[in-house]
């Protein structure tokens, strides 16, 4: 199949509130990037410059590209856009070839008759102002969202681009993914899916293979379907005659090599070939990589049997992971950032990530990485924190999008859950008018119908957190359901709200930490670096939530009992508070395995320079929490429980599939006194409470935990007593804690 890429330099013009003469614009890219590189606007990531983008929101834009088309380029060809943000008209040699109004999905337009082979051709993409494009679309009475997001409600465009607590308002859009001309072969595959049936296991797997293809033939008898697959020494080969262009086949595979998440087994992937021939002539050959695995979500909201647990290949999995927010606030830069960020997830020991519904669907390379490295994916559909329209037109938009997304992603074994949206149930239930979450037709009708047709075997959660019809009937809110977003007051991280939460699964929880000083110097003016109080640039880079600055000061006061006098002191103290908080959230969850079966904390990486919950800032500088989390998420770890009944329990949590024997010791960091020492036996995929030691709750000590179990040996730390801790003493302990490995 012949392909001609149209990536590279285009010309961009703008008209409307601010006239922009022709400037160079790189594709993939964003209008904001082009304006910055042309010197029309200053770097919007610096200082208060983001505010200077507002007048450009009312502009219409034209991308233009001239190219020479080879004389032998096939007669039937599609113009393919991987991402157009957002409302656009596409012209080829002056004639309209199509329109788009969804930034999330691929658009394909037949450009056959409009192309001039052997000549210079022109493609123009006219992008309408995202504000003006929707100004005359009426909203339902119940349509509701955050105050700055109303223009987004009827438009399929990243919600965060209108401004969010993790992202700035940068909504100009552009051609944010690649553009190409692609041959449209007369004989071609349309759809192919290898689905692992639920009863499959290590002794035998059953694959349900569905396909459809297009052919130029208008009369035929039998097609020859051939399917082969290989993973190491395991292979299958199936040949069958079929008399139609679509079908379904069962393939039985003895002793399959199963795909497992990281820590639970190997990430086995089969290289599969699907070919169709007719009377000895090969019509087409397609190659795929597939994983054979089953996935089940065990859900029970009855109080006596509270559960939200993933089982992969019939094995319960303890989830340790993080939320995926946009790789960059400007998605034209996503490609260069996705894989380096994913490597951070792997280094942290994450076995799951949740793709948050206020961003975008990620690139094919992203999902391939997760397949290869055993990172399970919880995939939100792109809706967040709003009461969306329920009109037939909008239902149709979501149906079209969902069909594309499901067909695009369903083959990835790492994808273990579809979720309808982020916090829309919660948003509905929290309104004073008492709107019922289960009347949301988008997530109760449209998406389930698409999944039933295209991917019926994978678990589906209508919202996160989900308020079921049963919970709604009982008047329960989201904090009474098994899966929860545990944010609350953002007060002391060991307060009852956090320590005693009843969630069976925590899918969001976080705590703020300042970026590195060197990073702050990159995005704040020299005279606005310090102090943070009433500082407009700090507030702007707290991203909409002005209270965040004072909250971070208060969190430092709570743990250390003082207010920092310098920027350097603020950053160090803030990062220490965040590190201790994230460590506690993870270990408090792991200590209660299987009453709690997972935590997806917020979050690994920033999408722009800001003060946030991320543990790595936009410039890839790691905060202290990164090291603490990496230690807390080790497959085998010792945990010192919270003070109760005059002392602390010592727990070993084992997330491996083998029993482990070893010894565990707790010592006082200052005196070297051994407070606890014992052998232990931790069952496979289980916790064991090894014992208990007594200490007064008023003692403020650093305790060091050493767990000796051969290759799984590790260390941990714990601060006893009530805050405030002595910050100077805490600083002196940093090397001791780091030496734990």
PyMOL commands that set and color helices and strands:
alter all, ss='L'
color gray80, all
select helices_A, chain A and resi 31-37+49-58+112-114+132-134+150-152+159-161+303-305+331-347+364-373+392-409+424-429+437-439+441-454+469-473+478-480+496-499+517-523+526-528+536-540+547-560+567-590+624-632+710-712+727-732+734-738
alter helices_A, ss='H'
color red, helices_A
select strands_A, chain A and resi 3-5+8-15+20-27+60-68+77-81+84-85+88-92+95-100+107-110+120-127+144-145+174-175+179-183+188-196+204-214+223-231+234-242+246-254+270-278+281-290+295-300+307-312+315-317+319-324+352-355+376-380+386-387+415-419+459-461+483-485+505-508+598-601+636-640+647-654+660-668+674-682+687-694+702-708+714-719
alter strands_A, ss='S'
color yellow, strands_A
deselect
rebuild
show_as cartoon
